[in-house]
Amino acid sequence: MKKVEFIRIESKMSGFGIGKGVKYIFEDIRNVIKDMIEKGWSYDGYIPVMQRGTGDVEQIDLIFTKEKDSK
C-alpha cells in the first residue's frame, strides 16, 4: 500500500500590462519536487486546481507517493 501526499503550489504573476505581457509562473517548483524525492517520495504528476478565465493555471497540487512502512 502507498501513502499519497499533495502539495499545493500557487503561481505568481510576472510582467506588466494586459495579455501577452503578463505570465503566471510557478517559482521554486523544481526545489519542492527535488526535496520530496530526496525524502524518499516519488513525483507522480500534478492536478490543476484553479484556473483563470484566460486559461492560465493559478494553483496546482503536486502528487507524491511513497511505500508505507510495514511496521
N, C-alpha and C positions, 0 to 999 in steps of 0.2 A: 504494500500500500504506500502511496506517496502523499507527502504534505504539499500543499499549494499555498503560495504567498503572492499577493497582489500589491504592487507599489504604484500609487497614483502620482503621475508627473503632470505638471501644468506647463503649457507653453508660455513663452514671453513674446510680447510684440516687439518687433525690431523694425526700424526705419521710420520714415515720415511720409505724410501725405495720404492720399486715398488710392486704393487699387494696388498697382504693381510696386509702389514704393514701400508698402508695409508687408512684412513677413512675420509669421509665427514660428518660433524656433523652440526646440527642447534643449535647454542648456544642461550640461553635465550628465546627459542620459547614458553616455558610454561609461562614465565613472560609476554610476549606480549599478549597471549591468556587471561591470568588472568586479566591483566589491561583492556582489551577491555570488558570483561564480567562485571567487576566492574563498567564500564562506561555505562552499560545497553545494550551492544551488545550481540548477540548470535553467538557462533562459529559454522559455518556450514560446515567446511572442508577445503581442500586445492586443488590447481591445480599445478602440476609440470610445471614449466615454462622453465627451461633449464636443459638439461641432458647431461652428458659426454658420450663419446663412450663406456666407461666401464659400463654404466648403472647407475652410481652414479648421484643423483639429486643435482644440484648446486643451483638452485633457485626455490622457491615455492611462490605462492600467497595464503595467508590465507584469507578465506572468512568469513565475519561477516555480519549479518543482524540485523536490528532494525526497529520497527514500526515507521512510520513517525508521527510527531506531527500533530494533527488535528486542527491546528490554521489557 
